[in-house]
């Protein structure tokens, strides 16, 4: 009896527990459903789908250092066309491959998603996508690029709301004007010009099918990169069009036989002023702020930069004057780049990435090039650390042919003076005294100084030739400009930047990165260095940068052509500064050979170009003088005295 009762009680207890668990489960599910529905209602009420058309044409605005509008970034998709200009077979091709039930669903196609899943599972490749055209439009125009469950839910319900506000034709028009087709082209009009060199209204059935096929994977199916894959995909699109009754088998077969001929008449996707600066902003926004090119060109950001429009415009004006630039030995144009920085903030106020026609995000010699800096490195790797070690402008340095192990540097003029004061070695850019001085203070001190100046170098560069700019990879003009901000800024180097802040489409500020400053050396050291670099412009290799009434300090640099028997340069540098601006100008050739190198030296080539820029921008920069002691010229006989003393010492040793 007791056993029966126990079993009965246990049975009732188990049932009661299950009942309670069921109740709890039902309650939790109900709470979840209510919360979900609440989220949906809130989201649908707050979704501004009526602003969709406005959002599609948003450009990113660049503001200058004063907060004034300076330029505009916009994707090719801003060149939109009405649906009536788009061929019917183009519309049908896109619908066939992307969303064949487009005219049947209300933005969300559950059947289509299920069918696409199983077809793609059984197929060797992706035949159908799971998102409807409306969902894709939603994703491209209204939502951020994050991949989360919340994002997918937002996409689904926004698509439904969009279908309530816009007609199918309006949705298809917006979609075709905004979708990415590869090779930097947004929108079917620009894709048509990019791939076929024609207006969208002139597209053939075969060309329309090819464009429709590219949508699924633009980088993989780009016909410029993978024509074979693009053709295979085009044929899949044509087969889909036959399947859904848009064209006949005969029409599809005829289109498959049509030869695809590529022709690019797209033009530059950058629609604003100051394209060199805009390129640099895009690169920095991608690298430092984690944005994508697509977002920057299409999402309507507000980017506040360090640009000074007057300086940027002045720099661009100078670079339009071809006669200012030296030609190479064959008479071909040289290449050049320039960058100007505010030493007090580190902000890049102006930049030119290259000469010639602007190429959207093309190679930028001011920021991306790596080459030997020549003698512009001497103040950084040698003279600054030497002053820190107790040398000064009048310290005597050896200037005679000598070897340092297997390394035997020479002066550019092949003349040797026995001994020279440091300021003279800087003024005339003498090589041997510079290498001797680095050897005296120790290579490690020079390398340590370069690290503080922010100059990158390789393991292979750790030798005395670095005193003259001998480097495996080298540096960019921006590297040199940043390093030289140390001198007018009392020993503090400001890390350079283009972007001050970014405000997103939702009004959020994106402060993911901030410029830094590094205490490189003392004010006493930089004052001594500035005095010697002022002397370079006043009496030395930089005389052709001298401007009446303006304190300009600077340093020339050049690298020789690495071909035996040729006396010429492949790189010419000048970095100059005032109390309020630092600028680096580089002139060189794109590919050095026996037929392509520069015959002029830096003093006659790049230095006058720097002066032209400074003259152009001088009305727009603060005029101030350096508060440093001028160089007092030593009598030549005093310089030679050390050399004579040396001869006497040798005479005494012999006799």
Secondary structure as UniProt FT lines:
FT   HELIX           2..46
FT   HELIX           49..51
FT   HELIX           52..56
FT   STRAND          60..63
FT   TURN            65..66
FT   STRAND          69..73
FT   HELIX           76..78
FT   HELIX           83..85
FT   HELIX           88..98
FT   TURN            100..104
FT   HELIX           110..122
FT   HELIX           133..141
FT   HELIX           149..165
FT   HELIX           168..178
FT   TURN            183..184
FT   HELIX           188..196
FT   HELIX           200..202
FT   HELIX           205..214
FT   HELIX           215..217
FT   HELIX           218..221
FT   TURN            223..225
FT   HELIX           227..243
FT   TURN            244..245
FT   HELIX           249..257
FT   HELIX           275..289
FT   HELIX           293..298
FT   STRAND          302..305
FT   HELIX           309..319
FT   HELIX           322..324
FT   TURN            329..330
FT   STRAND          335..341
FT   TURN            343..345
FT   STRAND          347..352
FT   TURN            360..361
FT   TURN            365..368
FT   HELIX           374..377
FT   HELIX           379..383
FT   HELIX           384..388
FT   TURN            389..390
FT   TURN            393..394
FT   STRAND          396..399
FT   TURN            405..406
FT   TURN            412..413
FT   STRAND          418..421
FT   HELIX           422..427
FT   TURN            428..429
FT   HELIX           431..441
FT   HELIX           443..453
FT   HELIX           459..461
FT   HELIX           464..468
FT   HELIX           477..488
FT   TURN            489..491
FT   STRAND          492..494
FT   STRAND          499..503
FT   TURN            505..506
FT   STRAND          517..519
FT   HELIX           523..539
FT   TURN            541..542
FT   HELIX           543..545
FT   TURN            548..549
FT   STRAND          553..560
FT   TURN            564..565
FT   STRAND          569..577
FT   STRAND          582..588
FT   TURN            594..595
FT   TURN            602..605
FT   HELIX           606..617
FT   HELIX           618..620
FT   HELIX           636..654
//
